[in-house]
Amino acid sequence: MQKRMKINGMDKSETEKLLMRAQAGVFCTIGQDGVPYGVPVQFVYEGGSIYFHCLVAGEKLDNMKENGKVCFTAYEMGGVWYPDGMEYMCGLDTEYKSAIVRGSASVVRDDGDKARILKCIVQKYAPGLVNMPMKASSYAKTAVVEIRPHSVTGKHGDTVPAGSKYIRAVGKQGEADG
C-alpha cells in the first residue's frame, strides 16, 4: 500500500458517501488495441454497484465485450493550498476526495432493472422530472451499464494547515481557515 493511502485513506462509509454525492466519474476500459480508454459519465451508486447510461452502441460497450474488467474514478476537488512563505512551486497541495472502483462491467438486460436505474439517475440529476414518462424510442436507444466492484478504495487530502494560503478556484485566493 502506498504511504499516502495509509495516511489519507478513507473508510468504506466515507468512500460510499462520496460515490453517492459525486456529480461525475470517469469510466475506464481497455480498448481493443490495448490502449486505455476513459470517458466521463453521470452515474449513481445503488446497492453496492455503480450504474450509468449511454447509447446502445459505442466504444466503451465494444471494449467491455472484449474485456469486462474496468476501473471507475469519482472525485471532488476543493482547491489548492500552499504554506505561507513558500519559495518553490512544488509546495502546492490539493484539497480533494477520491474513490477508485475496480470491477467488472456489463449491460443491464432486465427491463425492470434498467427502468429502475434510469429513474435513479434522473432522481439524482433532475429530481423534478423523475415522474415524467419515458419515450419508448429513447428507452430503446439507451443502455444501462452496471459496474460490480471487486475493490473500492477512497483517499482524501483535505487538511489545510493554519496560516496556509488557500485557492478555492482560479482567480479566487484567500487565507485558509485555521
N, C-alpha and C positions, 0 to 999 in steps of 0.2 A: 504494500500500500504506500502511496506517495505520502511524504511528510505532511504536506498541507491537507490531505484528506483526513489524516489523524487529528490535526488541529482544527480544521474548518468543516469537517463532515457534519451533515445534518442527519438527524434521526429519521426513522420511517414516517412518523407522524408529520414532521415539518416538511419532508420531501413530498408527501402526498398532498399537503395543503398547497404547496407551490404548484403541483400538477393540476390541482383543481382551479386555481385562480389565474395562472399564466394565460395570456391572451394569444400566444402563438408559440409554435415549436418548429423544429427542423427535423424532418423525416429523412433518414439516410438509408440508401440501399447500395448494393454493389452492381454497377452496370454490367451489361453483357460483355463489354470489353475489359472488365476487371477494374474499371476506374470508379471510385466512389461517386455517388450522386446524392446531393442533399437538396431538399425543397421545403420552403416554409409552408406550414399548414395551420389552419384553425383546428382546434381539437377539443375533445372532452376526455376527462379521466373518470371512468364509470366502472364500478365493480372490479377494480384492480387492473383494468385494461385501458389502453388509450385508443380512441376512435377518431377518425377524421373522414371527411367526404372528398370525393374527387370524381372526375369523369370516368366512365366505364372502360376507357382505353387510354393508354399513355405510358410514358417511360417508367414511372415508378411501379405500375402494375406489371409491365413486362419484366422488369428487374425482379420483382417478387416471385414471379413464376419460375425464374431460373434459380433464385436463391432467396428463400423466405427469411433469412437472418437479417435483422435490421437494427438500427440504432435511432433513438429519438432523443432530442435535447430540448428542454424548455428552460427559459431563464428570465430573470428580471434584473435590470441594471439600474442602480440608483444614481450613481455618479462616480466621480473620481476625487481623490484627496491626496494631499502631499504635506509633508511636515513643514512647519514654518522654518524659513531659512534654508530650504533645500537648494543645493548648488548644482545638482545634476538631475536630468530628467528621469533617470532610472528609479528615482524615489517615489514616483507616482504609484498609487494603488487604486483598486476599484472596489466599490460597494456593490455586491451582487448576490444573487441566489440562483443556483442552477440544479437541474436534475438531468441525469443521463439514464436512459432506459435502454437496455439491450434485450432483444427478444426475437420472437417470430411474428411475422405479419401474414394476414390472409384477408380475403374479401369476405364480408358477411353475406351469406347466401340466404338466410331465413328472412322472408319479407317482414315478418313481425318485428324481429330484432332490428332490421335495417330502419324501419319506420320509427321505432322507439329511439334509436340512437340519433337519427336526423332531428327528432323533436328535442332531444337533449342538447344538440349543437345549437339549434335555434334558441332554445331557452337560455343558453349561456351568452350568446352574442346579440340576440334581438328578442328579448322576452315578450315584448308586446305583440309579436307576430306568431307565437307558438300555437295558437288555436286556429290559425288560418288553414284552409285545406291545401293539400299538396297537389299540384298539377301532375296528372299521370304521366305525361310525356317527359316532364322534368325528372320525375322519380325514376323512370326507366333509364335515363341517361346518367344517373348518379350511382356511384359505388360508395360503399362504406368499408373502410379498412379497419381491422382490429389488430392492435399490437398486444400480444400476450408477453408480458415481461418475464425474462429469465433472471435478470438482475436489475436493481434500481439503486442508484446512488445519488446523494444530494450533497452539495457543497455551498458554503457561503463565505463571503468576505465582506462583513458589514460592521466591523468595529472601527470607527473613525476616532483616532486619539484626540484628546483635548488639545487645543491650540493648533490643530491642522487646518490648512486651507481646503475648503470643500467646493467642488464644482458640480452642481446638480445637472446642469445641461449646458450645452455650448453657449458661451456668452453670458452665463449667469454664474457669478462667482461670489463666494462669501465665506465667512468663518464657519467652521464645523461647530455643531452643538457639543458642548463639553460634557 
